[in-house]
Amino acid sequence: MDQHYGEREIRELPKPPHWTKALGVGVVVTGLAIGTGELIMWPHLITKHGLGIIWTALLGITFQYFINQEVARHSLATGESFFTSSSRIFKWFAPFWMLSALLLYIWPGWAAAIGTTLKELFGFGHYLWWAVMSLLLVLILTFSGKVAYSLLEKSLKFIVPTFFILLVISSFMTLSIENLKELLAGITNFGYLPQDINIQVLLGAIVFAGAGGLLNLCISLWYRDKQVGMGKYVGRIINPITGKIESVSYKGYAFETSPENLVRWKKWMHFIKIDQGLIFWLLGLITLVLLSLNAYAVLGPKGLVPDGLDVAVVQAHIFGENWGAFGFNLFLIMAFLMLFSVMWTVIDAFTRIVSDIIYVNSQTGPFQKILSPFKKISLSHLYYGLILIIVFLSALLLPLKQPLILLTISAVLGGLTMAIYTPILFYMNNFKLPKPLRPGIITNIFLIVASVFYLYFSGLIVLSYF
């Protein structure tokens, strides 16, 4: 299917910058991760079933570290998004990823959750009013910057550390040595699963132990806009109001595996491993563990097992009982930062995925005729136009659902897409990249195990409906 998208032009692999300039996507993915399973699904599961299952969270986030690293590897080597590169293998992947993104991310669950959180925090207004305000804030922030990705990264570099500091403060207020001992026992309790655990909820939590679903694949678009590796030649999404539009290539690039380029390649990959390993994996794991442990320590003694956003709201009230208004406000501010970071990042990722697929396939490929009306529209105009439409649709859909009622369904759908794309990623990086750029044996083992894991659990869920 390469003939549909054309050969990649050969260019020199750019020199890596100072390592601090290469980092940042890990912060964005962490911002995406902290408001999903970490705030709601894992605290619920741990409160209900105990710390004996926390090892599955370690498994889930470790799988995603390797997936993220490999998505970044392909983007670094080609400058292409995963959505384009996979469509070179099978043309129907393009509409499949588009449909999956629509099913997974069109519902404004995070906005509704933010509305509920802010209503609790301020004590007045309707949650829908607060939800719409949060959506408008996303638009204001998005249109205030010149480069869409740069503003997102800079904002999350403030939000994520602020949240983490608040989490550490709340943990010092809540946790005991006994809690930490139970945690250590649970994280090494490999293989244990309670008989009464809901497999759908467990898969959802494992998928959301990190970014999950198609959101991991958006890493290829974020690294490209950060101009990492061959992404430097592709072009970025620029605000048409505040900046000068850049020409964006609809296909990627390749480089000769010369000794000089391979030295540069190793440095680039070293940055990727730090970005995803130190920031996403380590910080994400600590965050997930502390949030779950806080819920276990606060809710467990009272015998409370709340569902959905009630996990956060009930904890906030207990914090208020123990430490007054300071404890109550601290937890709700922390919850708001988490939920807002994930909502903004999901909206950005959803918009990027859809606009990238439309843009590339309107310029070339088997769906060029169908998408010909978009041929003369720049990627930047597509992105900023679509984000307006998506936020407007989110505001319209808000009254149709309660906060996070579709969270588990979305997570299961996310697990199904991961069961499909993880083997594709393995194939792409082991058979479509030059040998010196391919992953090592340890990475491949984790990709294979992750593929089998997601396929097995997704199969169990599908069979449960028959």
Secondary structure as GFF3:
##gff-version 3
##sequence-region A 1 466
A	DSSP	alpha_helix	2	5	.	.	.	ID=ss1
A	DSSP	beta_strand	9	10	.	.	.	ID=ss2
A	DSSP	alpha_helix	19	22	.	.	.	ID=ss3
A	DSSP	alpha_helix	25	33	.	.	.	ID=ss4
A	DSSP	pi_helix	37	41	.	.	.	ID=ss5
A	DSSP	alpha_helix	42	49	.	.	.	ID=ss6
A	DSSP	three_ten_helix	51	53	.	.	.	ID=ss7
A	DSSP	alpha_helix	54	78	.	.	.	ID=ss8
A	DSSP	alpha_helix	82	89	.	.	.	ID=ss9
A	DSSP	alpha_helix	93	105	.	.	.	ID=ss10
A	DSSP	alpha_helix	109	122	.	.	.	ID=ss11
A	DSSP	alpha_helix	127	144	.	.	.	ID=ss12
A	DSSP	alpha_helix	148	174	.	.	.	ID=ss13
A	DSSP	alpha_helix	177	187	.	.	.	ID=ss14
A	DSSP	alpha_helix	199	207	.	.	.	ID=ss15
A	DSSP	three_ten_helix	213	216	.	.	.	ID=ss16
A	DSSP	alpha_helix	219	225	.	.	.	ID=ss17
A	DSSP	three_ten_helix	229	233	.	.	.	ID=ss18
A	DSSP	beta_strand	253	254	.	.	.	ID=ss19
A	DSSP	alpha_helix	259	274	.	.	.	ID=ss20
A	DSSP	pi_helix	275	283	.	.	.	ID=ss21
A	DSSP	alpha_helix	284	299	.	.	.	ID=ss22
A	DSSP	three_ten_helix	300	302	.	.	.	ID=ss23
A	DSSP	alpha_helix	310	363	.	.	.	ID=ss24
A	DSSP	three_ten_helix	372	374	.	.	.	ID=ss25
A	DSSP	alpha_helix	379	397	.	.	.	ID=ss26
A	DSSP	three_ten_helix	398	400	.	.	.	ID=ss27
A	DSSP	alpha_helix	407	431	.	.	.	ID=ss28
A	DSSP	three_ten_helix	435	437	.	.	.	ID=ss29
A	DSSP	alpha_helix	441	463	.	.	.	ID=ss30
###
